[in-house]
Amino acid sequence: MKYKAVIMNYYKLIFLLVFLNFVYLCSSQEQRPPNIVVVFIDDMGYGDVAPFGSTTNSTPNLDKMAKEGMKLTSFYVASPVCTPSRASLMTGSYPQRVGLNRGSGHIVLFPGDVHGLHPDEITMAELLKEKNYATGGFGKWHLGDQPGFLPLDQGFDTYFGIPYSNDMWVGNKNWYFPDLPVMEGNEIKYLVKDMEEQSKLCKSFTEEAIKFIKENKERPFFCYVPHAFVHGPRMASSEFMANAKTVEEGQVEEIDWSVGQILKTLKDLKLDKNTLVIFTSDNGPAPGLSAGPLRGGKGSVYEGGHRVPTIAWWPGRIPAGSECDELASTLDLLPTFAGLAEIELPKDRIIDGKNIWHLLSGEPGAKTPHDRFFYQQDGNLAAVRSGDWKLLTNGELYNLKQDLAESKNVADKNLKIIMKLRKMLLDFEEDIEINKRAVGVANNPRTLVPRPGIKGVQAYVPTLSIPQEGN
């Protein structure tokens, strides 16, 4: 009997220890700041995924994410092209404010570009490190490839990806590009030299992101996944191309797979109840992709260029199956993350974004914190939205509530509204002129890898320094 009693007490003790460990883990998860994952797709349009109306692409993981989270149907990027959009995401500031509304000699940064995100800018990665976040980036950077501009210089502990767009490689004959490097930290891991290597980028970035999440599960982490898909040149993995009717369909469905893998990892590690995941795109659709009901696409001042498919997911904190049509943007993510992590925003600079947690959490009657939002085109201020009204600098006026497709210019009947919105445009230009910050400028810039077939220093000359017919 004594032996049985000892055994019973032993099992009780084991049970108690397991229970106390479970309680500790749960309480520590609740007490520590939330993990944050941002999946940032390249060139995906508003109508490319099923939660936003696509009947072409099968996206079961995004469907599930939307059912478990919130669709944001009036969510914007601050620019309809890569570099300026990413600058705004990282800094919470309009691209004009940080000097990256365009590259040094093109609408975006090129290999070896003299410009980049200034080292004095405070990125969301740097901000989150104030609360001991592990920070990892996995995918396309495109905010400068010179020392001081790269991810490890901008607050990321870990980076695996490409420094600029995947079409900036020798396969693109419009420019004299070098090979496309895949980087691990600041080192070149390998070169992308053919379409088979292009097709592997989504899977590689996903695997590295999941590895990072697993390695940092015991501490708060920020995982940034800026995929190269669905930017051209397009090719998906063979298993996704097998049944796809088009390359675009294959790529979108592989992106869906990637999101599913990340969400599954969070659930398997029991991190889902303390992780905010944002899925969105860097700008509207490039040719071959869809803006759905919106006018325009990548590069456009119209809604199709700036309004992007966005889903927010955090089980237990973001209402399942919810939808928000209030105006919000990537500018708002940095201040929202700071608020959730209880980090004070810097006071020595203007942050254009606002904390939108009241929108994401489904607070009853929650309204946008913005009375105005500014669009750009070709690196220039091109429009403003205030409430339902949108005025383009060319004089076109649209009521987005009544005319989402921007098919009917109603400028001739709303002169008072035009005057109000024109003042907003003028005020913004004046504010930027007074409060803009410096763009990063590199000393003696050079490409990260040489151009094939060229020897010596000439092999590393910045791409934009080499004139080519037609450019």
PyMOL commands that set and color helices and strands:
alter all, ss='L'
color gray80, all
select helices_A, chain A and resi 2-31+50-52+60-68+82-91+124-131+151-153+195-199+201-215+238-241+247-268+272-274+303-306+330-340+357-360+411-413+415-435+456-460+463-465
alter helices_A, ss='H'
color red, helices_A
select strands_A, chain A and resi 35-41+70-72+75-76+115-116+134-140+158-162+180-184+187-192+221-226+275-281+310-313+322-324+328-329+373-377+380-386+389-392+397-399+440-441
alter strands_A, ss='S'
color yellow, strands_A
deselect
rebuild
show_as cartoon
